[in-house]
Structure formats: structure tokens, C-alpha cells
């Protein structure tokens, strides 16, 4: 049975499955994006930098977070219309190849829209690595079908 805007409750929480970030994932997304910073590509130069190794660009982490969110079954693909925004993105801890990520989420707000067939959900997402360190926090804003 589909889950509509009216079926969601502020305060609902979810935890996603986990996923390990690989060097290949970093390479593919960095290459697709045309990112050229040595800390993403060059291990020898990165060793001399502040992180002492290559790190994943934040877009890699955000992409993994999105996939994990879909795998959590919190949102119903039948009633989800679109991601319409991300607010308060905070990049806190770098992600490196070999880190395993998981997202803890909470529905923090519901809003009506002018269109009675749609509503807005605002979810706070906190991504943590295998050590429980927060790596990125963000609020995702989604458009959802109403009954």
C-alpha cells in the first residue's frame, strides 16, 4: 500500500544499510565531475597534505547517502515526486576509501503546498562512518504525493 504525505509523521526515524566507499567509486565520480584536485587523484601528493591520504569529494559521499536513503525504504517510490532541495549541508569529516557509511534520518517537518495533490517533507540526514564519526549532515526537501 503506497505511503502518502499524510501517512508520514514528524519525528519518524530511519537508519539505512551500510556501504563501504571504494577507491573505484572515488575515481569514477571524481572523473565524471572533472574534479582535478590532487587530494582526490594523487596519493603521493595527498600524503603530504593535511589528510595524509586521498579523500573522497563530498559529492561522492552525498551520492552514496542518496543511494542508502533509497535502500532504507523510508520513502515510497510510488509517491515520491522529486528531491527539490538540500539545506544546511555541513561537511564535517573527510571520507576515505575503505570507510563504511550509514545514514541516520529523521523527518523534521511537513509542509502543505498550494497544490492539494502534493506536500513537502523535510528530512535531516546524518551520515556516519564506521567509527560513528559524523561525516556530513544535511536537510533534504522532497515533494510527495498526497491522498
N, C-alpha and C positions, 0 to 999 in steps of 0.2 A: 504494500500500500504506500503510495507516494507521501512524502513528508513536505508539507507546505509551510509557508511563513508563519501561519497561525499555530502550527504544531511545535515550533521552537520556543524555548523558554530561556530568558536571560538567566545566566548562571550555569547553564548546561556546560559540562566539560567533556573533553575527549583527549585521548593520548593516541598518537599514531604508532604504527610499527616503526622499526628502526631501519636505517640504511647506512652502509659504510661508503664513504666517499673514496673513489679510486683516483690514481694519477690519470688514468684514461678519461675519466669524467671531467677532471680539471682541464686536461688538454683539449678535449672536444669543445667544451663550452667557451674556453678562452680563445680557441681558434675561430669558432663561429662568430664570436663577438669582435674579433680583430684586436683583442687586447694584447699589448706588446710589453708591458712592464716586466722587467727581469724577475721580479719576485714571483711571477706566475709561470715563467718559462725556463729560467736558467738556474738550475740548482746550485752551481758553483758561485754565481753572483749572489743568490739568495742566502747562501751560507754566511756571507759577510754582512748581511743586513740584520735588522732588528729581530726578525723571526727565526733566523739561523737555518731556515729551510724554505722551500717553495710553499706558498699558501694558495688556497682557492679564492678566486674573486668572490665577492659577496653574491654576485648573480648566480654562481654555482649553488651556493647554499640556499638562496631563495627558490631556485628551480627544484632542488631536492625537497625543500619544505613543501612546495606546492604538490609534488607527487605524493609525498607522505600524507598530506592532508586528504587527498582524494582516496587514498587507501584506507583511511580511518573510518569511512562510512558515516561520518558526521553529517555530511551534506548529501542530499538526494540528487543524483544526476538527472532525474526526470523533472525536477522542479528548479534546479539551478539555472539561472539565465546567464549571468556573467559576473566576473570579478570587475568591479567598477572603480576600485581604488585601493591604495595602501597608504596608511598614515603612520607616523611615528616610527619609522624604520630606524632601529638602533643596532649598529654593528659593534659587538662588544668584544668578542674573542675570535682570533683567526681560526679558520678550519684548514686542516692539513690532510693530505692523502692518508688514509688509514683511520681517520676519525669516523665514528659511528654516531649518526644524528637521529634524534627523535623530537617530535613536536608535541608540546602540551598546549591545548587550546581551550578557550572559554568564550562563550557568547556573552558579549558585554553590553550590547544594545540592539534594539529592534526599532525600526522607523517605518512609518507608513509613507507612501508616495502619493502623488496626485493621481496616478493610475491605480484604480482599485484592484487590478489584476496582478500587481507587483508590490513587493515590500523589500526592505533593506535589512540585512543582518550585518552587524559589526562583530568580528571575532578577534580576540587577542591571541596571537601565536607566539609562543616562547620556544625557540629551538635550543636544545641542549646536546652537548657531546657525551661521549661515554663516561666522562668523569663528572657529569652533572653540571658542568660549566655552561652558562648561558652564552650562546654564540651570536644569535640575532633575535631581536624582538620586533614585532610589527603588528599593526591592526589591519586586518583585511576587511574590505567592504564589498558585500555581494548583493546582487539583485536576485530575488527569489520569487517564484510564482505564489500567488495567493489562491485560496479556495474560491 
